């Protein structure tokens, strides 16, 4: 039986905004200022997880400790003042979201970013006016790759009973794991910097939103099987 997709849940960083490298740079700089010499490539592999997961893995410091909280705060400052202004949307980000709106799909955002950051990220991606339903890391108990943020987005969309008709669009292995643990199908994008083998488990993989838009009528965003 083929059902039409009812809703789409977007990740933001790496999916709609070219920001993954910048997040890694800001984290590495903030860690370095507090005595931790961490190669940016090590941090880069963890981008997509929440700070509560990233910090312990990268430097063995919990995000809710005084030192961890200071590093996270400094990372946000560095990212927003030095790096964010020069970032741009991923190719086709707004055009894809506009087309999904035109087709009448319900849309939401589910991000590992904090609530205080999410609106700024969406504005920088040029889609803030199109994506009003938002779930941030602050709204859930556990960040990606736990499923909490996508489960919360389902509730925001009032789609808990129709998750077989909801598709996630993300860019990291943590998006894939989180979505699948929430019982959701996910389309992955390469523009976040991950190789196809790292995105195993996605229903389909596209280069970026522009590529997905070109192939939209043959993609899981248009119809899904059950």
N, C-alpha and C positions, 0 to 999 in steps of 0.2 A: 504494500500500500504506500503511495506517495502522498505526503502532506506538504502543504506550503509552509515555509518558515514564517513564524509569527514575529520573532524578535531577534535582534543582534546585540551582543554585548562586546564593547570595544575595550581593549587595553589602550593605554595612551603612549607611554614612553617606548620608543622604538617602533611602535605601530602607526601612530598618527604624527609623532614628533621625532625628529632625528636627535635623540637626546641620550642614548645609552652611553656613548663614549664620554660625553660631558659629565654624566653622573659618576662614572668611574674615575674621571680626572678629579672631580671635586672630593670624592671620598678619599682618594689617595693623597691629595694635598692636605686635607683635614687630619688624616691619620699621621702624616709626616710632621705636621706642626706639633703633634702631641707625642712624638718620639717613636712612632712606628714606621719603619721603612718597608713599605709594601709596594711591589711592582704593580703598576696600573693594570697590567694584563691579568693579574690575579683577581683584582677587584672586578674587572670587566666581566669575567665569567660568572660573577655572582649577581650582576645587575638584572633586575627582574624580581628578585626576592625583596621582602621588606627589610628595613634596617635591623629589625630584631633578629633576623636570620643571618644577614650579611655580616654584621660586625663580629659575632662570635666565630664565624667561619674564617674571616679574614685575619683577625688580630686577637681572638680569644677574649674579647671584652663584650659584656652584655650591654645592649642598648639602653637598658633602664638603670644602669649604674651611673654614678656621677660623671665618671670619665666618658662612658659611652654616650650619655646624653649631651655632653659638651662637644664631642666629636660630631654627632649627628647634627647638632645646631650649627656648628661651624661649617659642616658640609653644605647645609642648606644655604647659608649665607654666601659661600663661595659660588655655589651653583647659580643662585639667582642674581648675584651682582656681577660676576665675571663672565659666566658662560651662557646662561639662558638667552640674553638679548641677541646673540648671534646665531641661535638655532632656528631652523626652519622646519616646516612640515615635511613629512615623507611624501614622495610623488603621488599625486592624486588623492590625498587625504580628504580634502573638502569635497571634491567631486564625487567620491564614493559615498560619503555620508549624505550629501545632498540627494543622490540618486536613491538611496535607501529610504530617505524621508519621502521623496516623491512617490515611491512605490507603496507607502503606507506602513512600513515596518515600524515596530516599537524599538527604540534604541536606548541603550544605557552604557555607562562607563563603569569599569571595575578596575581600580588601580592600586598599586602598592605605594603610591604617593600619599602624603598626608592631606587631610582635608584643606589645610591652609595653602597647599601648593597646587591642588588639582585644577582649580579654576584658571590659574596663571598658565599652567601647561596647556590646557585646552585652548586658551586664547592665543598662545604662541603658535599652536598648531593650526589656527584659523578655523576652529570648529566649535568654539565655546557657545555660540548662539544656537547651535544645532543639537547639542547634547546636554540636556538639562537634568536628566536622571543620572545621578552620580553616586558611586560607592567608593570611599577611600579607605586606606588602611586603618584610620582611626575608628571606622564604623564597625569593625569586626574584631573578633578575638584573636585570630591567627592570620598572618599574612601569607602570600603565595610562597611556596607551592601548596600550602593547605587550601582547601576548597572554599573557605569561608566567604571570600570576597565575591565569588561568582554565585554562591548560594544567596548572599544578600542582594545581589543584583537581580536575581530571579524574583525575589520578594518585591523589590522596587518596581519590577515590571508586572507584578501579579501574574507570574507565569510558572509558579512552582509545579502546577499540575500539567504543564505543557512543555516540559523541558526538552522533550523530543522534537519540538518545533522552535528551539532556540539555538543559535550558533554563536560561538565566541570567535572574535578575531584578535589574535595576539602574535607575539614575535619571539618569545623565549621558551626554552624547555619547561620553565616554571609555569608559564601560562598553560602549556599543553597538559602538564601534570595536574594543575589546579582545576582546569576545566573538566578533564576526564574524571577526576575524583568527585566533581559535582554532578556527574552524569550528563555532561554536555559535550556536544560535538564542537570541534575547534578547527578553524582555518588559520594556518600559520603563514607569516610573512618573513621573507629573507632580509628585509631592510633593517631588521634589528641586529644583524651581524652574525646570526647563527647559521651553521651548515645544516643541510637537510637531515643528515643522520642524527643531529641533536634534536630535531623536531619530530622524531618518530612518535607516532600516535595521533598526529594531526590528520584530519579527514582529507585535506588538500594543502598544498604549499604554493604560494605565489611570491613573486619578487617584491611587490609593494602594493599599496592600494590601487594605483593606476592599472597594474596588471590584473588585479582582481576585478576591477571595474570592467575592463575589456572582455573578460571571460565570465562576467557575472551570471549570464543566463545558463552557463554550464557548471556553475559553482554550487557548493552546499548552501550558500546564502540565499538561493532561490528556492530550492526544494530539497527535502531530506527524506530518507527512507525509514520505515519502521516495520 
